Amino acid sequence: MEKSINQRYVLTEPILPMLSGVLYSGKDLALRRDVVFFVAESTDEAAKEAYIRKLREVAPLSDNRFLHILDVGMEPNYIFAVLKTFDGKPFIQELTNHRFTPEEAVSKVLELGKGLMDALEEGVSGCSVHAANLWLSDDGQLKIINYWEKGTHAQRGAQGLGCLLYQILTRSESVPVSFDAMEHRLRAALEAIPRVEQELLVATLRRVWNDQETLASLMLVLQSLRQDTAVLQDMSLPARSRQDGEKKEPQITCEEEEEAPPRRSLRRAGRKLLVGTAIACLGGAAAFVWLGKDEGKPSGKSASPAQTEHHAPVQPPHQIYEKPAGPTVVEINDPNQKQAEGENVTVPNLIGLQNDTAGKQAMAAGLRFRFFMEVDEREEGTVFKQEPEAHTQVPKGTQVTYWVSKGKQQ
């Protein structure tokens, strides 16, 4: 079936039913190119005009993790959006048969999360990252199809990414109503990865499910996990294979790995995993992680009930990390950030930003950050105070502290 629109576009066939419309394949006759159409039926003129405004508001977004809007328009019985197409198909059609490893799944969710955070800066937020709203290109990249409509709470932000990671790992089109129901399938899907990473990922997804992770903190955990996976995979190779690989690919040779004995490498990887765990533990019950020579040994120490801070381990092995229950205080150090001695940066203005965006702005400026959650009259999740003040010159790597509103006290 072919249908012409404005004597320029031709819809060829439906390829995916969506929440408020249908995705069609088609052609742009004027430019002689294949495109994808989103079509939503409506005869209400006011509703169609409102929908067109919504489409035009997000149309300037050009991030390559979204299908770009090329054109929008109205017909008597429907509205349409012309989207840039990529070789591939809707991800939901490949979900049960994909061959992504757990490490690749983490990388793909991480990339989508970065796209969400970049889109926030352009005023685009709340879109669904459910597998049914994603396009899988032939080069293996995931792209968001509909980003002009809001997804449900379980489909957007940190929780949406957590549910998507579950969908990819378990190849499941649906998401259970409780995390306990998810955990058994998750562990079965993660059997092939090291136990430490498996426990970290399951614990992180549980906190995401319980709304105890922000989008920014989840991104840091996934980033750390992706990097640590590469280290552990390298360590799992026999010494000769590892040396042969280094000779073939000198651009990724690490002199420290060649000079240091295997035990030192294990401790270094353990400390990196510990950084990820420290970032992940932003709320919930106490968690103890001890990575080193004797893994899994609990500690009897406790922190002051007045405040809780997370510190990346800086002492070699057998460093103990503790997370007692208490008021919400979070400190995050970007594991990739290196302080440049003598280099000054300008503190960005974080007041009025949402928590996720504020943390990203701080890291982009070359700063570490921590934040406090306090009752305030401002909207929940909004930054209302910071130290040092905005536009202050400070050494790169300085920690900036900001306060986030919990909303008005009930």
WOBELLIN-V900017 format. One line per field, one symbol per residue. psi: psi as a letter, one per 40 degrees, with the letter a starting at -180 (. if undefined). A space follows every 10 residues. Layout:
BEGIN
psi=???
END
This chain:
BEGIN
psi=hihihfedih hdiiehhide aihiiaihdd efiiiihhhh hiehdddddd dddddddede heheeihihd iiiiideiii hhihiihaih ddeedeeifh iddddddddd dddddddddd deehieihfi defihhidee ihihcheeih iideeiaddd ddddddddde fhdihieidd ddddddddde deiidddddd ddddddddde feiidddddd dddddddddd dddddeiidd ddddddddgd eehhdddddi iddddddddd dddddddddd geiaiihhhh hbdghehiie iiihedihih hhheiiifhh higiiaihhh hhhheehhhh hehiihhihe heiidddddd ddddefiiii iihihieiih ehheiihiii eihiiheihh hihhheiih.
END
